[in-house]
Amino acid sequence: MIPIPSGVRVWIATGHTDMRRGMQSLALAVQESLKRDPHAGDLYIFRGRRGDLVKILWHDGLGISLYAKRLDRGKFIWPSASDGAVSISAAQMAYMLEGIDWRNPQLSWRPQSAG
């Protein structure tokens, strides 16, 4: 789990992103496409085309971190691609990362066994 300090805003980048992109490339996307400062301490979440992989970009004051999560089954719930970014709460982000619909929290799927 990402240790999110209080007061940090979480932004979902609408649409899909090329998941081959790394820290610097995603930070540049935040700066140019979303018109936000990637070094301000906010979290930015990007989703791939298939919808089962997200990357989270976060500058903690010392450097940029890049987190990735892939769902074994299902897809991350994502807003429509109308605006550049949608702000959500840290609790909604936690729901999303667990595979739960953050707009209407209900567990979507839980594996029964590892194999």
FENDAPE-V619190 format. One record per residue. N is the residue number from 1. PHI is phi in radians with two decimals (999 if undefined). Layout:
n=(N	N)
phi=(PHI	PHI)
This chain:
n=(1	2	3	4	5	6	7	8	9	10	11	12	13	14	15	16	17	18	19	20	21	22	23	24	25	26	27	28	29	30	31	32	33	34	35	36	37	38	39	40	41	42	43	44	45	46	47	48	49	50	51	52	53	54	55	56	57	58	59	60	61	62	63	64	65	66	67	68	69	70	71	72	73	74	75	76	77	78	79	80	81	82	83	84	85	86	87	88	89	90	91	92	93	94	95	96	97	98	99	100	101	102	103	104	105	106	107	108	109	110	111	112	113	114	115)
phi=(999	-1.42	-1.33	-1.51	-1.20	-1.16	1.53	-1.38	-1.61	-2.00	-2.10	-1.73	-1.39	-1.19	1.41	-2.08	-2.22	-1.18	-1.35	-1.40	-1.23	-1.85	-0.99	-1.13	-1.18	-1.21	-1.09	-1.15	-1.13	-1.06	-1.21	-1.55	-1.44	-1.56	1.00	-2.27	-1.55	-1.22	-1.79	-1.45	1.79	-1.38	-1.72	-2.16	-1.93	-2.10	-2.12	-1.36	-1.10	-1.25	1.58	-1.75	-2.27	-2.19	-2.18	-2.06	-1.86	-2.58	-1.81	-1.64	1.80	-1.92	-3.08	-1.61	-2.01	-2.22	-1.92	-2.33	-2.50	-2.07	-1.43	-1.20	-2.60	1.61	-2.36	-1.28	-1.30	-2.30	-1.23	-1.16	-1.48	-1.69	-1.70	-1.29	-2.62	-2.14	-1.54	-2.28	-1.48	-1.12	-1.15	-1.11	-1.12	-1.08	-1.05	-1.03	-1.19	-1.57	1.46	-1.78	-1.13	-1.23	-1.43	-2.53	-1.05	-2.61	-1.12	-1.53	-2.94	-2.35	-1.15	-1.55	-2.63	-1.39	-2.09)
